[in-house]
Amino acid sequence: MADTMEGLETRLLINGARVQGEGAPLEIFNPFTGEQSLDIPSASKEQVDEAVRAAAEAFPAWRATPPGVRARMLGELAAHIEAEADSYAALECLNTGKPYFITRNFADVPMAVESIRFLSQNARSLPVPAANEYIPGHLSMVRREPVGVCALNPPWNYPLMISSIILSAALASGNTVVLKPAHPPPLSLLKLADAINAIFPKGIFNLVVGAGADVGAMLAAHRTGGRRQGGAARFLP
């Protein structure tokens, strides 16, 4: 366990910088052995606000980023997980208590890689209904656009795989993200945050940790003063 967690960054990620949580400490346990791994300070309300603000400020430039560029970055993320598969599998076992062989070779790590690759290609070809002329001389069409900042709260049982799906879908379609892992925070996502931060522009992806009743509730109820085409940016619980 010591080797697996050696050098693991456990601080929050806000606007491209790692910052120490200012909230209550969260105890991290291995659910299989009951052994305590470490304590991770949770985010304060002010830090949640800061993460949301960073994502909102990064949104205009990210939505204007060509889909091909977003797809390339997601492809780099998938390649990173694949190259570090052994390490991610070991951390995921500490999160969930599942057997290493299954985590490394079946659902968890391989599905995370394939999900990111699949969604990266969707960035180039988002489906839209065919255009129609309902009134003579007028063209009616549907255009899919990003909604703004997405607050993501993945579950505890497949943290790496499910997080890879929802964050890739959000980023591929031009949204920015504030992700709060399940409580206790999965170690694999703490590692993944460093990779995302190295590949994507700062503020595009932010990571806060905390209990669902506290930090999760703050995110689900959050609103920003930022404006988007005449309306407030939307947040997805």
Residue pairs with C-beta under 8 A, 6 or more apart in sequence:
1 30
1 35
1 37
1 94
4 87
4 90
4 91
4 94
5 37
5 38
5 91
5 94
5 187
8 91
8 187
8 190
8 191
9 18
9 190
9 191
9 193
9 194
10 38
10 40
10 190
11 18
11 19
11 20
11 21
12 18
12 19
12 20
12 21
12 43
12 47
12 51
12 206
12 207
12 208
12 209
13 19
13 193
13 194
13 197
13 205
13 206
13 207
14 47
14 50
14 51
14 54
14 206
14 207
14 208
15 50
15 51
15 54
15 58
15 202
15 203
15 206
16 54
16 197
16 201
16 202
16 203
17 202
19 47
20 41
21 40
21 41
21 42
21 43
21 44
21 47
21 208
21 209
21 210
22 41
22 43
22 44
22 46
22 47
23 41
23 42
23 43
23 44
23 47
23 210
23 214
23 215
24 41
24 42
24 210
24 211
24 214
25 39
25 40
25 41
25 42
26 39
26 40
26 41
26 42
26 183
26 184
26 185
26 209
26 210
26 211
27 36
27 39
27 184
28 36
28 37
28 38
28 39
28 40
28 184
28 185
28 187
29 35
29 36
29 37
29 184
30 36
30 37
30 94
30 97
31 95
31 96
31 97
32 93
32 97
33 97
37 94
37 187
40 184
40 185
40 190
40 209
42 208
42 209
42 210
42 211
42 214
42 215
43 51
43 208
43 209
43 210
43 215
45 218
47 208
48 178
48 208
48 215
48 218
48 219
48 222
49 222
51 178
51 206
51 207
51 208
52 149
52 151
52 178
52 206
52 219
52 222
52 224
52 235
53 224
54 202
54 203
54 206
55 149
55 176
55 177
55 178
55 203
55 204
55 206
56 148
56 149
56 176
56 224
56 226
56 233
57 203
57 226
58 176
58 201
58 202
58 203
58 204
59 146
59 148
59 149
59 175
59 176
59 226
59 228
59 233
61 201
62 70
62 146
62 171
62 174
62 175
62 176
62 201
62 204
63 145
63 146
63 174
63 175
65 174
67 123
67 124
67 126
67 172
67 174
68 123
68 124
70 120
70 123
70 171
70 172
70 174
71 120
71 121
71 123
71 124
71 172
72 120
73 171
73 199
73 200
74 116
74 117
74 119
74 120
74 123
74 168
74 171
74 172
75 116
75 117
75 120
76 199
77 116
77 168
77 195
77 196
77 199
78 113
78 114
78 116
78 117
78 120
80 195
80 199
81 88
81 109
81 112
81 113
81 116
81 160
81 164
81 192
81 195
82 113
84 191
84 195
85 104
85 109
85 110
85 113
86 104
87 191
88 108
88 109
88 112
88 160
88 188
88 191
88 192
89 100
89 103
89 104
89 108
89 109
90 100
91 186
91 187
91 188
91 191
92 98
92 103
92 108
92 109
92 159
92 160
92 186
92 187
92 188
93 99
93 100
93 103
94 187
95 156
95 159
95 186
95 187
95 188
96 103
96 156
96 157
96 158
96 159
96 186
98 108
102 108
103 109
107 158
107 161
108 158
108 160
108 161
109 160
109 161
111 161
111 164
112 160
112 161
112 163
112 164
112 165
113 164
115 161
115 164
115 165
115 168
116 164
116 168
119 165
119 168
119 169
119 172
120 168
120 172
122 169
122 172
122 173
123 172
123 173
126 144
126 173
128 141
128 142
128 143
128 144
129 141
129 142
131 139
131 140
131 141
131 142
132 140
132 141
133 139
133 140
134 140
144 173
145 174
146 173
146 174
146 175
147 175
147 233
147 234
147 236
148 175
148 176
148 226
148 228
148 233
148 234
148 235
149 175
149 176
149 177
149 178
149 224
149 233
149 234
149 235
150 170
150 175
150 176
150 177
150 178
150 235
150 236
151 177
151 178
151 179
151 180
151 219
151 220
151 222
151 235
151 236
151 237
152 163
152 166
152 167
152 170
152 177
152 178
152 179
152 180
152 236
153 179
153 180
153 181
153 182
153 212
153 216
153 219
153 220
153 237
154 162
154 163
154 166
154 179
154 181
154 182
155 162
155 182
156 182
156 183
156 186
159 181
159 182
159 186
159 188
159 189
160 186
160 188
160 189
160 192
163 179
163 181
163 186
163 189
163 192
164 192
167 177
167 179
167 196
167 205
170 176
170 177
171 177
171 200
171 204
171 205
176 203
176 204
176 205
176 206
177 204
177 205
177 206
178 206
178 207
178 208
178 219
179 189
179 205
179 206
179 207
179 208
180 207
180 208
180 209
180 210
180 212
180 215
180 216
180 219
181 189
181 207
181 209
182 212
183 209
183 210
183 211
183 212
183 216
185 209
189 207
190 207
193 205
193 207
196 204
196 205
197 205
208 215
208 219
209 215
210 216
219 235
219 237
220 235
220 237
222 235
223 232
223 235
224 232
224 233
224 235
226 232
226 233
227 233
